[in-house]
């Protein structure tokens, strides 16, 4: 009898461990499915344009520790109005569709939605789709298309 009770006690411990491991795996799965990249959170690009381009050049820096994605962008202002809102560089993340950019950081200074687009065709982030504040860009009718130089 004593032998059976030891097996039961060890079996109970093993079952609890298995349950806790399974619970941890499920929790990790849920946590990874709810990724908050803090898109729009102010950050520093560490690459000042110093106004030389009139704000028309997109600057992307990485790694930037303020951003969970480690990517900070200061997009070229196609509209010529972003400085009116006193916007500066902000955290961005890779994306596939506009839906990937639909949960901006509460501290964003962007007044409109974020679009998933190709902000640059040169440098380390050339042809990568990133979330960009709609205050900076003019969305073409039918949406953004991949630049020809990225094909």
N, C-alpha and C positions, 0 to 999 in steps of 0.2 A: 504494500500500500504506500509505503513511504516513497518508493520509486515512482509511482504514478503521480503523486502530488508534485514531485519535482518536475516532471514533464509538463504538467498542467501549468505550473508557475512559469516555467521557461517558455512554454507555448504562448502564454498570455503576454509576456514581455515582447516576444517576437511579433505577435499580432499587433501590439501597440506601436512598435517601431515601424512596422510595415504601413500601418494606418497613418502615422505621422509623416513618413516619407511621401506617401501618396498625397496627403493633404498639402504638403510643401510643393510638390510638383504641380498640382492643380492651381495653387495660389500664384506660383511663379508664372504659369501660363496666362492667368488673368492679368497679372501685372504687366507682362510684356505686350499684351494686346491693347493696353491703354497707355500708349507712349505719349507723354506730354513734352514736346520739344520746345515749349515756350516761344513759339513763333511770334515775333514782334517785340520781344523783350529788348530794351535798349542794351547795346554792347559797344565795344571799341574795336575798330578794325586794325589798329596799329599801322595803318598805311594811309596817312593823311594825303588827300588830294590837294589841300591848301588852296582850293579854289581855282587852280590852274586850268581845269577843264570846264569851268563854269557849271560843275555838278553833272556833267554829261557822261562821266566815266563810272562804270560799276566797279566797286572795290570789294573783293571777297577775301576774308582772312580766316585761317584755320591753323592750328587749334586755338579757339577762344574759350576760356574756361567758364565765362558767364552763360554760355549756351550749351544745353544738353547735347545738341548735335555737334558742337564744337565749331559751328560755321556762323560767322557774322558777315552780313552784307550791307553795303551802302550802295544801293542801286543808282544807276544814272537816272536823272529826273527827266523823263520824256515830256512830262506835262508842264514843267516850269513853275509848279505851284507848291511842291513839297516843302521848300524852305519857308513858305508862308505858314505852314503848320509847325515849324521848328522841329521837323523830324530829322533823325540822324540814323546811323547804322543800327541794325536790329538783328536779332537771332533769326536764323532761317533753318530749313531742313530740306533734305531731298524729298521729292514727291513724285507721284504718278498722275494724280488728278487734283482738281481744285478742292475736292473733299478732304484730301490729306492736309490741307492748309486751313481748314474751317474751324479750328479750335485755338484762336490766338491767345497769347498771354494777356491777362487782365491789365497789365501795365503798358500795353502797346500804345503808341501815339498815332498809329494808323487809323484814319477815320473811315476807311472802307474795308472791303473784304481782302483776303490774300488770294493771289492767283498762283497756280503752278505753271511755271514757264521756264524758258531758257534765257537767263539774264546775261550770259556772256558766251562768246565763241572763242575765247583765248584764255590762256593760263591754266592752272591746275584744275579749275572747275569748268573748263570749256565743255559746252554741250551737255552739262548736267542740269536736270530740271530741279529748280528750287522754288520755295514759296517766296513771293514778292508782294509787297503792299500795293494795292491798287492805286494809292495816292501818287505813285511814281510812274506808272505805266499806262499807256493807252491800249486798251484791249481791242484788238481788231474784231470786226464782225465775223462771227463763226469761230472765234477763239484763237489762241496762239498756235502757230505752226512751227515745226522744227526748222531752224535755219538751214539753208541749203548747204552751208559749210560743215554742218554736223552729220550729213548723210554719208 
